[in-house]
Amino acid sequence: MKIYRVNMSNLTFSKEEVPEEWKMLGGRGLTSAIIAKEVEPTCHPLGSKNKLVFAPGLLTGTMAGNSGRLSVGAKSPLTGGIKESNAGGTAAQRLAKLGVKALIVEGIPKGDKWYTLHIHKDGVEIKEENELLGKGNYEVIHTLTARYGENTGVITIGQAGEYKMSMANISVKDPKGHIRSAGRGGLGAVMGSKRIKFITLDDNDGAGITIQDKEKFKNAAQIFNKGLLSHPVSGNALPKYGTNVLMNILNEAGGLPTKNFRMGQFEGAEKISGETMYDTIMSRKGDPTHGCHAGCIIRCSQTYNDKDNRYLTSGFEYETIWGFGAGCTVDDLDIIAHVDNICDDIGIDTIETAGSMMIAMEAGIVPWGDGHGIVKLLKDEIREGTYLGRILGNGASYAGQAFGITRIPTVKRQTMPAYDPRAVKGIGVTYATTPMGADHTAGYSVATNILKVGGHIDPLSKEGQVELSKNLQIATAAIDSAGLCVFTAFAIMDYEPVSHAVIDMINAQYGTNWTVNDWVDLGRSVLKMERNFNIEAGFTNKDDRLPEFFNEPIPPHNATWDFSGEELDQVFEY
């Protein structure tokens, strides 16, 4: 394994040996370690001192199910702190098969030229790019597929990344030629600041994956994969209905944030539910279930067609449908799918964009429930980079400040996803305390609070939530470091043989003797260095709090956010 380092200031590439301290890190663990060591915490996120790191996980490229996630790390232009965001698609496994432990991009080019990176077995080629500047992600992917072939991996930014908007994401071509995104934290703006439009990956004749004990790995992988397929959530609900299976569940639980977190139930929830989506997909000859990367066996993605049976969007996620649906009080699934398509093409995080649209509705720019108004703002303002588009494109906190709005559902300037923290209290603890800003995947307490995975803790009670969130944040940091999909946690939490299989696979691949304690220690160490980076960047525990409007009771339960600062600070006793 080696590290590829690209310096955009002098347009050079170098190949480095992996330092001993990084050899047993991957994914989020490695991106955060590199950022913590090499980036000044107080630097400007769009300046020359920030770095952009891409890393496959410890298990990426192997036969372990759902192990093809790519971690991307940098100092976030949105939060101002450390950031890791991960995605499926065609990039992580190609990096792993090329023997690339991490790709580090540093510096900023002189002048106004744009570039591309082409990664292959001999290194990285840096080329000037003109043809695809100003183009959306779909055109970039289609053009590069035609240029280099179906088997080429693609990482790209849309117009939002070129504009360096703080909600710009980094998009990755998936096996069907559609789009998966490292969405959160504005990392597309960092890639844009490096003036890189896209990265292509060719793993032909790559070094491949070395596994020390192939038979032991095979046996452990079989246990792991079987566990994923036998679990009722990862093996049944997600493959059939996708992540949007949660719409009716959260609505019934009274935890579906509606009209910018004013209510916990949405009267139009059934119209945009996973069940309705499934029926619509089937009636229009779409694809109800497929994987976001090779080797994905949960297969929670889907292809959603329009009324004329033409492709409209793929990877149509619950958080997206919630944000533009219940969050903005839109109950038309086709309009929300159209919005998702535009967001993918522009290259913007759908959760943060939904937050900006809620602010636009609070400000009276478009009426509540006006899905067509959202489409117009996306196409005419954000995509074109107008003054209004740039305000909205820098996220909900920025837009709220610009329009004098106080009801801004963010922590560390990042929009909260689709679970109300008053009615699902464990996720509120995660939103407040994760180093990543409000991020449901950082410690998904919904699993235990709502789905009763890994036990059950009453979502309306404070009892046990701090410990739950802390333990899940530790586990998630370790899972992200392995390159595993966060949904593997359902089986890992419920089935002890599955959790042990993860350790066995790592030991078989690397010749180590890890125990469960070593796995937990990995998660703790990742969180500690991320938190330390944020502290050095100027964050205090006052940044680990929810906005004051969450003191308001939310119907139907009339629950409030009732955690003290002292209680939240207990999370950091790792």
N, C-alpha and C positions, 0 to 999 in steps of 0.2 A: 504494500500500500504506500501511496505517496500523497503529497499535497501539491496541488497546482496553484501557483500564485501569479496573478495578473496585475501589473501596475499600469493603470491607465494614464498616469502622468507622463510616462516616457514610452508607453505602448510596448512594454516588454513582458515576457513570460518566463517563469522559472519553475523548476521542479525540485521539491524538497523532501527529505526524509521526514517521517512522522516522529515528532518528539515522544519520548517515553511517556510523558504525562498525558498524552492524548491517545495513546494506542488503544486503550479500552474505553474510549468515548466515541459516540457516533450521534448522528441526528442532532437533536436539541442540545444534548450534553456537549457536543463538540462545537456547535455554532456559538453557544453561550460562553464556552471556555475561551474560544478565540477572540470574541468581542471583548470579554472581560480582561483579557491579557493585552490585547493590541490596540484597543480603541480608548481614547481619553473620554471618560464619562461626561465631561462638560463640553465636548466638541459639538459643533453644529451638525445635525444629522445629514444635511445636504452638502456639507463641506468636504474638503479633501481628507480630513482626518478620520472620517467614518469609513467603515469597511463593510462589504457585503459578502456573506459567507453562505455557500451551498454545501450541504453534507447529507449523504445517505446514512441510514441507521446501521447499527451493529449487525442486524440480521438481514439487511436489504440485499436482494439478489439471490437469496436462498429459496428453498422450497417451503419456508415458513409462510403460512397463509397471511395475507394482508400486511406484508412487511415492506411494501414498496413506497413508503412515504419519503418525500424530500423535505428536509428542514432548511429554512432560509433564515439567516440571522443578521441583525444590524442594530445600531441605535435607531429607535423609531422616530420619524418626523412627526408622528401623530401624538405619541405619549411623552416623548422626550426621554424615555428609559430604554432598557434593553428589550429586544424583541426577537421572538422566534415564531414563525408561522410555517405550517407544513401543508403539503399537498400530495395527491397521488399523481398519476400521469406517467409519462414515458421517460422521465429524467433520472430519478434516483437509481433505478436498477442499472441504467447505462453507466452512470458514474461508478457504481460499485463494480460492475463487470470490467470497467477500464482500470480498476485498481486505484481509483481516486478517493482518498479519505475525505478530502475537502477541497473545494475551489474557493480561494480567497481573492476578492476583487478590491483593489485599493487605489487611492489617488483619483484625480479628475483630469481629463485631457485639456491641453491648451487649445484655444480656438473654439470654433463652433461646430466642428465635424462630429458626426455620429459613427458608431462602430458596432460590429458584431463579433462574437466569439464563436469559434468552431472547435469543439473538443473531440479529440480522437486519441488513438493509442500512443501517438508520439508527442502529444502535448496540446497546446492551445494556439490556434491561429487567430490573430486580431486583424479584422478587415474593416475598411471604411464602408459605410452603408448610406445609400441615398434612396433606393427604390421604394422601400417600405416605410419610410418616415411619414408620420401623420396617418398611417393606416391602422385600422382596428385589428384586434387579435385574430379574428376569423380569417381575414385576408392574409395576414402574416403566416398563419399555420398552413393554409391551403397553398400559398405560394411556395413555402419552404418544403412542404411535402412533395410538390411537383418537382422542385429543384433538386432535392437530395434523396427522395424516395420515402416510401411508407414507413420504413424502419428507423427513421431519424427522429431522435428526441428533440423537442423544442421547448424553450423557456422564453417568454416574451412579455413585453409591456405594451399596453394600448396607448391611446392619446393621453389619458390621465397621467401615466407614468412619464411621458414626454413633458407634460406641463409641470411635473413634480408636485402633483396634488397629494395631500397627506392621507387620502383614502385610496390611493392607487395601489393595486395589487400586482403580484407577479403571477402570470398565467402559464400553465404547462399543458402541452398537448396530451390528450389521453389516447388510449388504444384505438378509439373510433375516430380520431381526428377532431374531437370536440375539446372542451376546455375544462381544466381543473385549476384551482387558484390557491396560492398562498395569500390569503385574503387580508389578514388583519395587520394593522400597524403601519400601513403606508410604505411597505418595502419596495413597491414599484417606483416610488419617488426616489428612493436611494439608487435603484438601478438606473433611473433616468438621470440622476445627478452624475453618474459615471458615464453618461452618454452611450449606454449600451441599449440598443433596440431589441436585440434578441440573441439567444445562445442556442446553437445546434450541437447535438451530441451524436457521435458515430461510435458504437462500441464494437465494430468489426475487429476481430483479432485482438480483442482486449485480453488482459491477463486472467480474467475470470475470478471466481470466488474460491478461496482456499478454505477447506474444512478439515480440521485435524483428525476428527473421528467421524467418518461419514456414516457408519452404521448407527452409532449413537445418535447422531443428528437426525437421521431418517426416522428412527423410532420416536424420538421426542417430537418431531414435527408432525407425525401422524397423530399423536395424542393431542397436540395443540390444535391441529386442523379439525379433528373430530369434535373437540370441545366447542369450537366456534360454530360448527354446523348443527350441533345438538342443543345449543342454548335457545330458549324460546324467543329472545330478542334478536340476537345476531343470526340465528339460523332460520327464523320464521318471519317475525314481524318486519324487520328491516329489508329482507329480500323482496317481500311482497309489496309493501307500501312505502318503502324508502324512509328517510328520516321524518317525513311528513306524517307518519303514523302518530306522531306526538300531538298533532293539532287538536283532535277531539279529546285526547287524554288530558292535556293541559287545560283545555277549555272546561272540561268537566271538573277538574281539580280547582278551578278558580284561579289558576296561575298564568293565564294567557294574557300578557300585557296588551291592552287595547286602548286606542286613541292616546298614544304617548303615555302609557302606564297610568291611565286614569281608572280603568276597570280591569278585572281579572277574567272576564268572559266577553266573547264577541258573538253577537247574534248571527253573524254570517259565517261562523267557523265551519259548519258542515259543508258549505259551498266550496270551501278551499281546503278541505281535509284530505288526508292521505287516501281514504277510501274513495272519495269523489275523484281524486287525481288518478287513482288506479283504474277506475271505470272509464274515465275519459281517455286515458292512454290506450286501453284495450279497444275501445270503440273506434279510435283513430289510427289503429295499426302501428302504434308506437312500440317501444320496448320497455316493459315494466321493470326489468331487473338486469343490470350488468355491472361489471367491476370498473372502478376508476383507474386501475392499473393491472398489469399482468400478475396473476397469482392472488387477486382479490377473490375470496370465496364467500364473503358476506354479501356482496353484490347489491348494495343499497342504492346504486345510481339507476337512472332511467332516461329514456328519450321521450320527450313530450312533444307531440305534433299539434299543429293548428287544426282548424276546422276543415281544411282542405287536405289533411293528412301529410302536410309538409313539415319538415323539422322546424321546431321553434326553440327548444332549449334542452339541455341535458344536465344531470346532476342538480335537479330541481329540489333544493333543500328546504327542510322545515323552517330554519331561521330566516331564509329569504322570503318564504311565503308568509311567515308570521309578520316580518317587518313591513313589507309593502301591503300586506293584507290587514290583519288585526291592528297592527301598529298604526297604520294610516287609514283604517276602516274601509278598505277596498275588498269587496267580496267576489271579484271576477277573476277566476283562476287563469283565464287566457291573457288578461291584461298583465297579471303578475308574471306570467311566463314570458311575455314580451319584454317586460322590464328586466327580467333576469338575463335575457338574451342581449339586451343593450348593455347592461352592466358588464357582462362577460367580454363583449366586444371592446368597450371603452377601457376595460381593465380597472374596475373599481370594486371594492369590497361591498357586498350586498348588505351586510349588517350595518356598516357605517353609513352607507348611502341611504338606507332606510331611516337611520337616525337623522340625517340631514333633511330628508323629505318630511319627517315629523316636525322638525324645526320650521321648514318652509310653510307647513300648514299652520303651525302656531303663529307664524308671522303674517298669515293671510295672503301669502304669495299664490298659493293654490288652495281650494277648499278641501276640507276633510272628505275623504272618500273619492277624490277625483283622480282615478288611475290614469286617465288620459293626460291630465295635468302633469303627473309624474313623468310620463313618457316624454312630454314636451320639454320639461326641464332637463332631462337626461340628454335628449338629442340636440336641442337648440342651444342649451347653455353649457352644460358640463362638457359634452363632446367637442364643442366649438371653442371652449376656453374663454368664454365671455367673462366680464367682471362678476356677474351673478354666478356663473358656472364655477368660477374659481373660489368664490366664497363657500358655495355648497360643497365643492369638491375637496375642501380641506376639513370636512367632517362636522359632526353635530356641535361640538364645543365651539369651534371657530365660527360656524354659522350662527349659533345662538348668541354669541358675543356680538357679532355684527348687527343682529336685529334686536338686541336688547331683550332676549328671551331668558327667563330664569328656570323654566322647566326643561332641563337638559339631562337626559338619562345616560350620563357617562361617569366613568371612574378613570382617573389618569387620562382624561380627554378621549377615551375610547368608549363607543356606544355599547350599552348592555344588550345582549341578545334576548332570546324569546321566552324568558322565564322571569316572572315577577318575583323580586327578592323578598317581598313581604309575605307572599303565599308559598314560596319555596325557599325557606330561609337558608338552607345550606348553600344554595347557589349564590345567595346574597353575600355570604361570608367569602366565597371564592371571588366574586366580583370585586369586593373591597380589598382583598389582601394579596391576590396574585400579582407578581411583578409585571405581568403582561398587560395590565389594564383590564377592564371588564371583559372577561373571556370565559365562556361556559366550558370550553374544552380543557381549561387548565385544572379543573377539579370538579368533575361533573356529578355533583351531589344529586341531581335529578334522578340518577340511577337508583339511589337508595331512598330518597324522599318520595318519589312518585312511582317508579317502576319496581321498587322493592327488590332490587338487585344488591347482593351483599348485605342482606338484612333489610330492616325498615326503620327509619326515623321519621316521626311525624313532621311533615313539612311546615306546619303552622306553629310548631313549638321550638323554642330556643335550645332545648336540651339536646346535647350531643352534636350540634351542628358545627361548632368550632373544630372539634376533634375530627369529625367526618371530613370537613373541607381540607384540613391539614393533611390527613392521611391520603386523601385523593390527589391533592396537589403533588405530594411526594411520589405516589405511584404513577401519576401521569407524566411527570418529568422523566421517570425511568422508561416508561412505555414510548414516549417521544424519542428518547435517545436510542431505542432499539430499532426505530423506523417502523414501528407497528401502528396500525390504525387505532385511534382511541376507542373504537367500538369493540376491539378485542378485550377491553377491560370488563365487559359484561361476563364473559366466560372466565376470565382470570379471577374476578371477584367471587364468583359463585362455585367454581370447580377447582378444588385444590390441585388435582393432577395437571390442570392446564397451567396454573401459575408455576408449578415446578418444571413443567415442560419448557417454559421460557428460559429458565436458568440452565436446564440441561442443554438446550440448543446453543446458548452462548458458550458454555463450557466445551461442548463438542466442536464448535467452530474454531475457538481460539486457544484451546488447550489449557483453559483456566480451571480453577476449583472454586468458583463462586458459590455462595450460599444465598438463601433468601435475604439474609442480613446485608450481604454485599449489594444486592439489587436495590434494597431500600436505601442503603448508604449512597448509592449513585444518585437516586432521586433527591435525597437531602442535599447533597453537595451541589447539584445543579441549582436548586432553589437558593441556596446560600450565596453562590457567586452572582446570581441574577439580582438578588436583593441588595447585595453589597455594591454592585454596579449602580443601581438606582440611588442608593444613599449617597454615593460619591458624585452622582449627577445632580444632587440637590433635593431628592425626595426625602420626606419625613413620614412618620406614621400618620400625620394629618392627611396625607394623600391616600391613605388606606381606609377611606370612609365613603359612604354613599351620599348622594346629593340630599339636601335637607327636605325636599318635597316628599321623600319616602316616609316621612313622619305622618303623612296623610293616610287614613284608612282606605283600603282598597276593597270594594265589593267584589264577590258576594260575602266574603268572610269578615270584611272590615278589619283585616289584619294590618298591622303597622310594622315598620322596621324598628326594632326595640333593642338592638345590641349597643352596648357601650363601647367606647374606644378601647377601654382596658380589656374587655372581652375579646375584641377583634385582635388585639396585639398578642393574645395567647397563641395565635396561629404560628407566630414566628419562633416559637419554642421548639424548633425542629429537633 
